[in-house]
C-alpha cells in the first residue's frame, strides 16, 4: 500500500486539508468552514469525517499521520493556546483530540512553522540547513530553521519575527503592543500605509478611486507596477520596514536565505528588489552578501496543506 499523510491548515474562517504522498504530491483535498464549529469536539469529528471521505474508495492508500498548522499552536504540547481569531478559547488539546478520532500520529504547530517545514522538505530550502520563511498575509508569520531543525524555544512559540518592534510607539498591533513589524510589512499593513499616504500626498493616483473598505494589497501592487506614485512609494516604505525586520533577524541565526511567502509576496520584484537594496545598503558588515532573498518554492495554492504534511512526514522519519 502507498503511505500518505494528511496535511491540515486551520484558519480563522476556513480549514483546508488534503492527502499528500512522500514526494509532496497532493492527491486529494477537502475543506471545512471553521466558523461552523464553535465546539472543538464537533470540529474534530467533522475533520475526521472529511479525511475518511478522502480515503474512501482508495484501498491502496494507508494514512500514517496527520500534520496540522494552526494559529497560536504549540508544537511541544499539540495545543492551540488563546487564539484570538478562533472560537475555541483557552488552551485546546487539538493534537490529542485528533489522534483519538483518527488513531494515527499527529503533529501540531503554527501555520508559519508548517510553511517553513514545507519549504525544507518540498521547496526551495531542500539543501539548506539555515533559513527563515516569512509569511506575508493579513499578518506576518515566520518560521526559523537552524542547523536543519525548526526553532521552537522552550515555550513552543519561538520565532515571532512579526512582533519585532520596527517603529517604537508606532501603529497598534493586534498583540497589544505598538510598532510591530507585521503592522507595516503585511498585506493589511500595506493597505494602512496607502490609506495614510492618500491623505498626506497630493499626487494623482488610481487608488483614490477605490473605497477604503475595498482597497487590497493586490490592487496596490498592480497600481505600483504601472508606476502609480502613491503605490510605488507605499511599496518602497513597506520594503524598507520589511528589510529592517530581516536585518534584525539575520544577526541571530545567520541564515543562508530568507523566503517570502503569501499574498504580499505575490508583488514579486516590486517588493523583492527594494528589500534586497535595503539589505545591501544597511546590513551588518559580517552578513553583507551572505543572505539570499527568495520567493517560496511551494505553490501558494496548496502550500499550507503541503507544509502541514511536511511537518508530520519529518516526525515520522
C-alpha positions in Angstrom: 0.0 0.0 0.0 1.1 3.6 -0.7 1.7 5.5 2.6 0.2 9.0 2.7 -0.3 11.7 5.4 -2.9 14.3 5.8 -2.0 18.0 5.9 -4.4 20.3 7.7 -4.4 24.1 7.7 -6.8 25.7 10.2 -7.7 29.3 9.6 -10.0 31.7 11.4 -12.6 31.3 8.7 -11.8 28.2 6.7 -9.9 24.9 7.2 -8.2 23.1 4.3 -7.0 19.6 4.4 -5.5 17.1 1.9 -3.8 13.7 1.4 -0.2 14.1 0.5 2.4 11.5 -0.5 6.0 11.4 0.4 7.0 13.4 -2.7 4.7 16.3 -1.8 2.0 15.5 -4.3 -1.4 16.5 -3.1 -3.7 13.6 -4.0 -7.0 14.9 -2.8 -8.3 18.0 -0.9 -11.3 19.0 1.1 -12.4 21.9 3.3 -14.5 22.9 6.2 -15.8 26.3 7.4 -14.0 26.7 10.7 -16.7 29.1 12.0 -19.4 26.4 11.6 -18.0 24.6 14.6 -17.9 26.7 17.8 -17.2 23.5 19.8 -13.8 21.9 19.1 -15.2 18.4 19.6 -17.6 19.0 16.7 -14.8 20.4 14.6 -12.6 17.4 15.2 -15.4 15.0 14.3 -16.1 16.9 11.0 -12.4 16.9 10.2 -12.1 13.2 10.9 -15.1 12.6 8.6 -13.7 14.7 5.9 -10.3 12.9 5.9 -12.0 9.5 5.9 -14.1 10.6 3.0 -10.9 11.5 1.0 -9.6 8.0 1.8 -12.8 6.2 0.9 -12.6 4.1 -2.2 -8.8 4.3 -2.2 -7.9 0.9 -0.9 -4.2 1.3 -2.0 -3.6 4.3 0.4 -2.6 4.0 4.1 -2.9 7.0 6.3 0.2 7.1 8.6 -0.1 10.5 10.2 -1.6 14.0 10.3 0.2 17.3 10.4 -1.7 20.4 11.5 -0.9 24.1 11.1 -3.0 26.4 13.2 -2.9 29.9 14.7 -1.2 30.1 18.1 -0.4 26.4 18.1 2.2 24.9 20.5 4.4 22.2 18.9 5.6 20.9 22.3 2.1 20.3 23.6 0.0 19.8 20.5 -2.3 22.6 21.6 -3.9 25.8 20.3 -3.5 28.4 23.0 -5.6 31.5 23.4 -6.1 32.1 19.7 -7.9 35.4 19.3 -9.2 34.6 15.8 -10.7 31.2 16.7 -14.0 30.5 18.5 -12.2 27.9 20.8 -11.0 29.8 23.8 -8.3 29.0 26.3 -6.0 26.0 25.8 -7.4 23.5 23.3 -5.8 19.9 23.2 -6.1 19.6 19.5 -3.4 17.0 18.9 -4.9 14.6 21.5 -8.4 15.0 20.1 -7.4 14.4 16.5 -5.3 11.4 17.5 -8.2 9.9 19.4 -10.5 10.5 16.4 -8.3 9.0 13.7 -5.9 6.7 15.6 -2.7 7.9 13.8 0.3 10.0 14.8 -0.4 13.8 15.0 1.9 16.8 15.0 0.7 20.4 15.5 2.5 23.7 15.0 1.6 27.2 13.9 1.0 27.9 10.3 4.3 29.7 9.6 6.4 26.9 11.1 4.4 24.5 8.9 5.3 26.7 5.9 9.0 26.5 6.9 8.8 22.7 7.2 7.2 22.6 3.7 10.0 24.7 2.3 12.6 22.4 3.8 11.0 19.1 2.8 9.4 20.0 -0.6 10.5 23.6 -1.6 13.4 25.9 -2.2 15.2 25.0 1.1 15.7 21.3 0.4 19.5 21.6 0.5 19.6 24.3 3.2 20.2 23.9 7.0 19.7 27.6 8.0 16.9 29.7 6.6 13.9 31.8 7.6 10.5 32.0 6.0 8.2 35.0 6.3 4.6 34.6 5.5 3.2 37.9 4.4 -0.6 37.7 4.6 -3.0 39.6 6.8 -0.3 39.4 9.5 3.3 38.4 9.3 4.2 34.9 10.4 7.7 33.4 10.5 9.4 30.0 10.8 13.1 29.8 11.6 15.3 26.8 10.8 18.8 26.4 12.3 21.1 23.5 11.6 18.2 21.7 9.9 15.9 22.0 12.9 12.9 24.1 13.5 13.4 26.6 16.3 10.5 26.3 18.8 12.1 27.6 22.0 11.2 26.3 25.5 7.7 27.7 25.3 7.0 26.3 21.8 6.3 29.8 20.5 9.8 31.0 19.4 10.4 32.8 16.1 7.8 35.6 16.2 9.6 37.9 13.8 6.3 39.7 13.0 6.4 41.1 16.5 9.8 42.7 16.3 9.4 46.4 17.1 10.4 48.4 14.0 8.8 51.7 14.9 8.8 52.4 18.7 5.4 53.8 19.7 4.1 53.1 16.1 1.0 51.5 14.8 -1.2 49.5 17.2 -0.8 45.7 16.8 -3.3 43.0 17.5 -0.9 41.7 20.1 -1.5 44.7 22.2 1.9 46.4 21.6 2.8 49.2 19.2 5.1 49.4 16.2 5.4 45.6 15.4 6.8 44.6 12.0 3.5 43.0 10.9 1.6 46.3 11.2 3.9 47.6 8.4 5.1 44.6 6.3 1.9 42.7 5.7 -1.0 42.9 3.3 -3.0 44.8 5.9 0.0 47.0 6.8 0.4 48.0 3.1 -3.2 49.0 2.9 -2.8 51.1 6.1 0.3 52.8 4.6 -1.6 53.7 1.4 -4.6 55.0 3.3 -2.2 57.3 5.2 -0.3 58.4 2.1 -3.5 59.2 0.2 -4.3 61.8 2.9 -0.7 63.1 3.0 0.3 63.2 -0.7 -1.2 65.4 -3.4 -0.2 63.3 -6.4 -2.9 61.8 -8.6 -3.5 58.1 -8.0 -6.0 55.5 -9.2 -6.0 54.3 -5.6 -8.0 57.4 -4.6 -10.9 56.0 -6.6 -11.1 52.8 -4.5 -13.3 52.9 -1.4 -11.1 52.3 1.7 -13.1 49.1 2.5 -12.3 47.8 -0.9 -8.6 48.6 -1.0 -6.4 45.5 -1.2 -2.6 44.8 -1.4 -3.2 43.2 -4.8 -4.7 46.4 -6.2 -1.8 48.4 -4.7 0.8 46.1 -6.3 -1.0 46.3 -9.7 -1.0 50.1 -9.4 2.7 50.2 -8.5 3.5 48.0 -11.5 2.0 50.8 -13.6 4.0 53.5 -11.9 1.3 55.0 -9.7 3.2 57.4 -7.4 1.4 56.6 -4.2 1.5 52.8 -4.8 5.2 52.9 -5.6 6.1 55.0 -2.5 4.0 52.7 -0.3 5.7 49.6 -1.7 9.1 51.1 -1.1 8.2 52.1 2.5 6.9 48.6 3.1 10.1 47.0 1.7 12.1 49.3 4.0 10.3 48.2 7.1 10.5 44.5 6.0 14.2 44.9 5.3 14.7 46.3 8.8 13.0 43.3 10.3 15.0 40.9 8.2 18.3 42.6 9.2 17.4 42.3 12.8 16.6 38.6 12.3 19.8 37.8 10.4 22.1 38.7 13.3 20.7 35.9 15.4 20.9 32.9 13.1 23.0 34.0 10.0 20.6 32.2 7.6 21.5 31.2 4.1 18.2 32.6 2.7 15.0 34.4 3.6 12.0 33.1 1.8 9.0 35.3 1.3 5.6 33.6 1.0 2.0 34.7 1.0 -0.3 37.3 -0.7 2.1 40.3 -0.3 5.0 38.3 -1.7 3.0 38.0 -5.0 4.0 41.5 -5.7 7.3 40.0 -6.9 10.2 42.3 -7.7 8.2 45.3 -6.7 8.8 44.1 -3.1 11.9 41.8 -3.6 14.1 44.4 -5.4 13.8 47.2 -2.7 14.2 44.7 0.1 17.5 43.4 -1.5 18.7 47.0 -2.0 17.9 47.9 1.6 19.9 44.9 2.9 22.8 45.7 0.6 22.9 49.2 2.0 22.2 48.6 5.7 23.1 45.0 6.6 25.8 44.4 9.3 29.1 44.1 7.5 29.7 40.4 8.6 26.5 39.4 6.9 26.6 41.6 3.7 26.1 39.5 0.5 25.6 36.3 2.6 21.8 36.1 2.6 19.6 35.4 -0.4 16.1 36.9 -0.6 14.0 34.3 -2.4 10.3 33.6 -3.3 8.9 30.4 -1.8 9.4 27.2 -3.8 6.0 25.9 -2.7 2.9 26.8 -4.8 0.6 29.1 -2.8 -2.5 27.2 -4.0 -1.8 24.2 -1.7 1.3 25.4 0.2 -0.5 25.3 3.6 -1.5 21.7 3.1 1.9 20.7 1.9 3.6 22.4 4.8 1.4 20.7 7.4 2.1 17.4 5.7 5.8 18.0 5.7 5.6 18.5 9.5 4.3 15.0 10.2 6.5 13.4 7.5 9.5 14.9 9.3 8.2 13.4 12.6 7.7 10.0 11.1 11.2 9.7 9.6 
